[in-house]
Amino acid sequence: MLRRRSAQLVTALFAAAVVALPAQAAAAPPPPGLPVDRLRAEVADSPDILAALERLVADSGSANPFAPPPKNIPQPFTAPAPTVGPGCGGFVPVAMTTAWVHPGPHGQVPPGSIGVYVEPTVPAPVAASDLKFVWMNMENFRAGVATLDNGGGLQSTVIDTGPGAVIGALFGSLQYTNGAFCQVIYTMGGFFA
């Protein structure tokens, strides 16, 4: 008799726990923030906040800031690469090297690939280049190292990364025909191929 009551009690407690679980799950706090359209409605009476929100949406390229940017749009590195060396920045031997990634399709860059481009910092032809781009595709876990081609001016390379989110780092050196030598210090960025 006691065993039967114990079994009935355990069954009743288990049933109560199962019924209570969905109620507790429904009571979980919502994630922080609001959907963009709902936030627009809530801040409509504050022009400064609404303008700031619209700038963020415009800069993200999408109403969903976590969505990849549109295809075939150049994507800059997180910051220009600090560059040092004799002749790099005029009187002060410091400059900032600008680089960007341009996903395909465009020109010689097919879909699922990226073009990496670096603008020289010295107004002279490049005599030698040892710029490296180390990359990893975060979706297919492919990775590689590419050396940018020395075209005498704009340094570039095309890499078949496969589609998806790609992180990459740029570093190396440039030797110019006027004798300037520039060491491009590491910079990195996140891109979408």
N, C-alpha and C positions, 0 to 999 in steps of 0.2 A: 504494500500500500504506500509506504514511504517512497519507494523507488518510483512508483507511478506518479505521485505528486511532484517529486523532484523533476521527473521528465517533463511533466506538464508545465512546471514553473520555468524550466530552462527553455522550453519551446515558446512560452509566452514572452519571456524576456528577449529571446532572439527575434521574435516577430515584432516586438516594440522597437528594438534597435534598428531593424531593417526599415520600418516605417519612419523612424526619426532621422535616418541618414539623408534622404532626399530633402527634408526640411532644413537640416543643417547646411547641406550643400547649397541650397537656394539662398541661405542667409549669408554666404560668403561675400565679402566686400567686392564691388566691381573693380576692374583695373583702373589705375589712375588716369586722369584726363577724360576728355570727351571726344566723340567723333567731330571732325572739323566743321561739318555743316551745323551741328548743334551748338558748337562754341560760337560760330558766326552769329547765330540767332541770339545767344545769351549776351554777347558783347556789342550788339548792334547800336546801343545807345552810347557807346564810348568810341568815338572816331579814332583816337590814338591807338587803342588796343586793337581795334578792327584793322587799322592800316598795318600795324605790326604783324598781325596774323596773316593778312593778305601777302605781305612781303615774304614771310616764311613759306607760304604755299607756292608763290611764284618762284622763289629761289630753289625750291625742292624739285620743280619741274612737274609736280603732280599734286593732286589733292591728298594723295597718300604718300607721305614723305619716306616711307619704307619701300615704295615701289621703285624698280629700276628706272633710270632715266630713259627717255626715248632713244631709239637706235640712231646711229650715225650722227651723234652730237659729241664734239670734243669734250673731254673730261680732264680738268687740271689735276696735278698732284696736290696733296694737302697744302704744301707750301713750296715756294721756290727753293732751290738747293743752294745753300751757302757755298760760295766758290772763292778759293784763295789761290794766290800765286803771283809771281812777278808779271806785271802788265795786265792783270785781269780787270782791275777797276780804275785804271788811270793812275792818279797820284797815290791813292790808297789801294793796296793790292787785295781788295775784297769786292766781290760782286755777288749777284743773285742770279742763278741760272733758271730760266723758265722752261718747263717741260709739261707735256700733256699726252694723253692717250686718246686716240680716236678709233672707236670700234667700227667694224664693218657693218654693212657693205658700203664702201666708197673707194674710188680709185683702184689701187692694187690690193686693197684689204677686203677679203671675202667675209661673208657672215660667219660668226663664231671665232673671228680673229680680231686682233687689235693692232693698230699702228702706234708706235711710241715715237715721239718727236721731241727734240731738244734744240732750242735756239742758242746759237753761240753768243757769248758775252763780249767778244772782242770784234770790232769791225774789220776783220782780216780773214782771208781764207784759212780753213782748218788744214794743217799739214798732217796731223796724226790724231787719232782718236782711240781711246780705250774706255768708252762709256759702256757700262754694264747695266742691264735691267734684269733683276731677279724677280720671278713672279710665281704665284700659286693660285690656281682656280679653286675657290672654296666650295664649289659644287661637285666637281669631278675629281678633285684632289690630284690633278696633274700639276707639275711644277717644272720650271726650267730657268735657264740663264741665257740671255741673248746679248750679243755685242751690237751696238748701234753702228750703222754703216757710215763711213766717212764720205759724205758727198761734197766736201769742200765748204759747205755752208751748214744748212739745216741737217742735223744728225737724225737718223731714223732707222727703224726696223719694223718688220711685220712679223707677228707671232701668232701661231695657231694655238690659242688657249682653250678653245671650245667655248660654248656659250655659258654665261653665268657671271657670278661675282668673282672678280680677280683682285688680289692685292699684289702690289709690286713695289720694289725699291730701286732707285737709280743712284749710281755713283760712278766715279772714274775720273779720267783726265782728258784734257784737250791741249794739243800743241798747235800754235798758230804760226803762219808763215812769217809774221813780224817778230817772232821770238818769244811772244807771250806764252806762258805755261799756266794752265788753270786746273786746279784740283777740285772737282765737283764732289762736295761732301754729301753723304747719304741723305736722301729724302724719300718719302714713300707716299702711297695713296691707295685708295680703293676705287675700283672701276667696274663697269658692267660691259661684258662682251656680248 
